[in-house]
Amino acid sequence: MSTQPVRHVVIALGSPKDRKQIYVARHEVYAVELQQHQANEERLLHDALDERNEYIVAKQGDELLGFVSVTPPGGSYSVDKYFSRDEIPVSFDQSLYEIRLLTVLSAHRGRIVAPLLMYGALRYVESHGGSQLVAIGRRELVGMYSHCGMRQTGMTACCGAVMYELMTGRIKQVHQAIAPLIGFKRLASTVDWRLPFAFRPNERCDHGGAFWDTLGADFKNLGRSQQIVNADVLDAWFDPAPAVLSAIANHLALLVRTSPPTHAAGLVRAISRARAIPSPSILPAAGSSALMAIAFQSWFSPRSRVLLLEPMYGEYRHLLQNVTKCKVDSVVARAENGFRVDLSEVEDRLSEGYDAVVIVNPNSPTGTLVSPASLSELISRFSSTRFWVDETYVEFCGSQYSLENYASVSSNAFVCKSMSKVYALSGLRAAYLVGPAAEIAALSRLVPPWAVSLPAQVAAVAALAEPDYYAAQYRATAELRDQLASELRTQCGITAFPSVTNWVLCTLPQTAPPADEVVRRAREQNLFIRSGAGIHVSLGPHTLRIAVKSEVMNEKIVSILRQVLSAVGRRLTPAQQRGECRWGAGRPASSSIPWKPSRLRA
């Protein structure tokens, strides 16, 4: 049997269709092969815990390679059938999850499937706030569990012809043990990770901005900014309106040395006039990230359930999952459907009961837009659920697509409006939240005084008074975006998805290396772009997100990417040049496994 690792394995939550395959496989392995249970005429095996557990599956196409079950807290576990809880050295509380039925089908044993499933279960528990694990493993596989960081207890139980040993573990120790086994860096570009949480947990959220590594975070080399193309963040390519620059330049010394109005009252009035929104429904802050932190930490707790409409930039999942410790689920839009958000699927999920929904509209990184009419209709049907709509980029497609007026008179809609990207004020950090006046008043008590700097307040007020200037920049952005997409396609073979924003999400040609490699090589020539998988894992290893820049900078983007892809193409094999295999498909997907591969069964 080959011991080479399985490549391009899909790791996902088991669907209802998958469950039928799982029950058939359980009968084959545990009734027929291991004789743990009696065989039955249906050739299906399941139990009462299947009503509340979650399956994580490994698949290639429609073929099931293996699975593992995760049993959440709040009820019985399979260990209860064999041991008294008083004997088990864990706390039976909301932090305890059980890992069970780690199973690899016979044709795929001796590969990386088992460690991947174990890691998927670990990330599931981790993302749901669990810290303890309990499992019963077959005696002959205790070594595998131990290599994965689980501890033997010496407590055993017999079921049919199978002897089990009770194992326990702490999330931190299991994580430390399993990380080197699965080769994070290589697997991230070869495994199709479709679980609704990140492949790898991060203490901080990555937002791009790698160009600062070249300019220097000590700001001593700002003069080099014209030598780089910072297309890895979505800052405006255009300058602020001349009136904005004049307002700052004419009073710069005053603005730098003087404390601002305590609660940005003048900025609130300017927003109210420009947007026709009552002032009590407006909450200003130093950027949308500050608004998210204030609101989410006020509203949510580890008992909360929040639904994300993904892909979206990682700050939301990071804040909800790692800071407020919510239970976070997602509805994921896929490339094969043009990244269209299926609101009927969202509605079905909402019937399960969620405290909040988060949507970025227009979406980053896909560049798609949900119509405000459809979205407001959905919001009105779920009045007990908060809807957070991030409209950071909506002005690029037209302010008529904003829901901020709707939010100001609603009972459950909140629209987050950054002024950074659309007004070319990213360095000043200004944003505002629109929502029900009573809710805004409650949140305003949590915002510290002087939260928005004086230069930011002055610049934002001046920008709001220049709608004609900015409307012209938005029209120019659309023209530059379409031109960039066309040139990427004709000169580089890179296909851009349709976008209504100031960036394009692209798919690399079949003969190209993974996006991470393209990003690295582009940086060597001072072009900074982002891989799609680095934003959200569902985008896969061959997508890029590229910000729209000026015409001159866009020409540099195309030129550098053409050189990068051409240089790689000269080193490809004939099969890769014909597009018969993905670049790098023959490279190993994992480091070796320190136990005997032939024993990886369940």
Secondary structure, DSSP 8 states (H G I E B T S, - for coil): -------S-EEEE--HHHHHHHHHHHIIIIIIIS-SS---TT-----GGGGT-EEEEEEETTEEEEEEEEE-SSS--GGGGTS-GGGSSS--STTEEEEEEEEE-GGGTTSSHHHHHHHHHHHHHHHTT--EEEEEEEGGGHHHHHHTT-EEEEEEEEETTEEEEEEEEEHHHHHHHHHHHHTHHHHHTTSEE-SSS-SS--SS-----TTHHHH-TTSTTGGGGGG-EETTS---SS---HHHHHHHHTTHHHHHHS---TT-HHHHHHHHHHHT--GGGEEEESSHHHHHHHHHHHH--TT-EEEEEES--THHHHIIIIIS--EEEEEE--GGGTT---HHHHHHHHTT--SEEEEESS-TTT-----HHHHHHHHHH-TTSEEEEE-TTGGGT-GGG--HHHHHH-SSEEEEEESTTTTT-TTT--EEEE--HHHHHHHHTTS-TT-S-HHHHHHHHHHHT-HHHHHHHHHHHHHHHHHHHHHHHHHH--EE---SSSEEEEE--TTS--HHHHHHHHHTTTEE-EEHHHH-GGG-TTEEEEE---HHHHHHHHHHHHHHHHHHHTTS-HHHHTTSS-TTTTS-SS---SS-GGG---
